[in-house]
Amino acid sequence: MQEQRKIAVLGAGFMGCAIATLYARYGYDVALHDINAAMLDSYRVRALPIAESLTDAGHGVDDILANVRAEAPLDAAVDGAFLVHETVQEVLSIKQALFARIDALCPPATIFATNTSSYLLSDICKDVEHRERVLGIHYVTPAHIVQAVELISADFTPPSLIDWGRDFLKTIDHIGIACLERPGFLVNRIQFAMQQEIYRIMDEGLTSREDVDAAVRLSLGPRLALWGPLLTEDLVASKKTAVAVSDYLHAQTGDPNFASRAVLHRLVEQGKLGAITGKGWYEFEADHATVTSRRDGQLKELLEWLRHRDPVGTIGLAAPAA
């Protein structure tokens, strides 16, 4: 992979700007294409703060931006690229037409990626002959900062392409998270499940916006940031408790989304209740007391970090109306 240096980024908007600059920071030669000349002309101004956040002793802003060149003709942009990454607006017909064009322009060995956050690869590639070279590489905003990147595959995606995607993302200090094409993929499916419940809470007038954010920021958020949702469950609750709470919420609300799932019942039947039994979603080598002590130490350290920095107070919120 290191011998292949050219990447074409198709779409110079919000995400394309960040992704192109990220690739440039790690030494790739980036051809940035857009049908809107104004987007190409304004790239450098929009990319400056992104490049500034990526600088270090060996990579100055000018060094990074020098690796990106504007290419208005599509054929010139994709010529010689080992990766063509589509980042155009989220309109299915536009993506379909673009993929059909680049499929005709590029040799079969060229890898195609889409940054779609919603459309299935199967739909985007309906007019693509060589669909086996298409992969979803979906960055989470801000793309140059958030390390986790969704690697989305369809039934026509060979496993070797997922492996390639993981290796490629390592070269830019990001981490590939593989998932099958399904509505919402992985990140948005999790995110929107939480957001929809929060919207319902606000509709019900259950609490204030500040208390919703504080509840997540100071309880759920730090635990999820440290360990993710499944390891967090192993560390803080028995699977029997998870089943009981789920079923009680289901009985109270009638909402099928709260009903306990088969995968949770299987863990209970196998005695995999979490850190308390040494096995849950994960397996633990240390005893429960040691795991709990380490858990508490990590969480305390992160909460202290948050308390001393007051990120909410310094983000730039407007003062509440009198």
Secondary structure, 3 states (H helix, E strand, C coil): CCCCCEEEEECCCHHHHHHHHHHHHCCCEEEEECCCHHHHHCHHHHHHHHHHHCCECCECHHHHHCCEEECCCHHHHHCCCCEEEECCCCCHHHHHHHHHHHHHHCCCCCEEEECCCCCCHHHHCCCCCCHHHEEEEEECCCCCCCCEEEEEECCCCCHHHHHHHHHHHHCCCCEEEEEECCCCCCHHHHHHHHHHHHHHHHHHCCCCHHHHHHHHHHHHHHHHHHHHHHHHHHHHCCHHHHHHHHHHHHHHHCCHHHCCCHHHHHHHHCCCCECCCCECCCECCCCHHHHHHHHHHHHHHHHHHHHHHCHHHHCCCCCCCC
